[in-house]
Amino acid sequence: GLCGLQRRRWHRRWLTAAAPAGPAQGQEAAARAGVAHVAVVPDGNGRWATARGLPRVAGHAAGAERLRGLVDGCMEQGIKFLTIFAFSTENWRRSDTEVRAIWTIIETRVKQDRETFLKRRIRLVATGELHRLPKSLQQLLGDILIDQEYLELSLPVEERAHAWKLTVVLALSYGARAEITAAARELVNRAKAGELATEDIDEALFSACLTGGRRDNLWVAPDVQWLPDPDLVIRTGGEQRLSNFLLWQTAYSEFFTSAEMWPDFTRESLAHAIDSFLGRERRFGAEPKTFEASPEGVPCSNRTNDVTMSS
């Protein structure tokens, strides 16, 4: 990581050039439509490469480049939250060579976008079994969190709640079943310890445990428990399944499947997916045209109560 002096110099460099906070293009229209959070399963990198006679790693590299266009598209559409299923717990089953290559590509992409994201007021966080990541990537993600906290603290108090135009969540070594199991285990342990009664466990408390995990046998409270549930889930590559992605959070999400391989998915593709979303009526169990969505989209279960899981 950066030493203290290097970090201060680096902070001064990007803080002086940071873009002022303000509404992203199209933000009001998207907010009215209730599109706050888009989650993406970027499938098809390997097939894209194979169809071109290239090694699978080339497809992953092309897919990583596509992230920039997706981020730009979300900014244009006024999307506030973007979750990318970058590496699943099942992806560890691939060859060691491919796994190492994927982590190298991800780390390179994060390094390249680090300063640009800060200047554009784009927050980057990660979720998943982060202790399994390469140590260098863990350090990089930790440094980025510190940088983001530094930026927030540099702002007037009244501006901090609106410091970020877009939040990008990288799901790394993530699996929804493992996430749910870890949350259930933590609640059981706390009940056994007398820290809560079983009747206190409800959807809000359970949701507050999601995306948490363990590090060195200590419970780590989730960094993204403020994240709203996805309004729209996009999967590329023509497949029509969740593949163990956000199983709890997508209970009322809309789905859009694209036949395009991920490296071919463009801003226009994103706009088409959102247009499809806007043409649907989301009722959440209510009768047609009787449900009035909140201006922020679907209230996620994390926000139904002000719940904080202490360490």
Secondary structure as GFF3:
##gff-version 3
##sequence-region A 1 311
A	DSSP	alpha_helix	4	17	.	.	.	ID=ss1
A	DSSP	alpha_helix	27	33	.	.	.	ID=ss2
A	DSSP	beta_strand	37	41	.	.	.	ID=ss3
A	DSSP	alpha_helix	45	51	.	.	.	ID=ss4
A	DSSP	alpha_helix	56	77	.	.	.	ID=ss5
A	DSSP	beta_strand	81	88	.	.	.	ID=ss6
A	DSSP	three_ten_helix	89	93	.	.	.	ID=ss7
A	DSSP	alpha_helix	96	119	.	.	.	ID=ss8
A	DSSP	beta_strand	122	127	.	.	.	ID=ss9
A	DSSP	three_ten_helix	130	132	.	.	.	ID=ss10
A	DSSP	alpha_helix	135	154	.	.	.	ID=ss11
A	DSSP	three_ten_helix	157	162	.	.	.	ID=ss12
A	DSSP	beta_strand	166	174	.	.	.	ID=ss13
A	DSSP	alpha_helix	176	192	.	.	.	ID=ss14
A	DSSP	three_ten_helix	198	200	.	.	.	ID=ss15
A	DSSP	alpha_helix	203	209	.	.	.	ID=ss16
A	DSSP	beta_strand	213	215	.	.	.	ID=ss17
A	DSSP	beta_strand	218	220	.	.	.	ID=ss18
A	DSSP	beta_strand	232	235	.	.	.	ID=ss19
A	DSSP	beta_strand	254	257	.	.	.	ID=ss20
A	DSSP	three_ten_helix	262	264	.	.	.	ID=ss21
A	DSSP	alpha_helix	267	278	.	.	.	ID=ss22
A	DSSP	three_ten_helix	301	303	.	.	.	ID=ss23
###
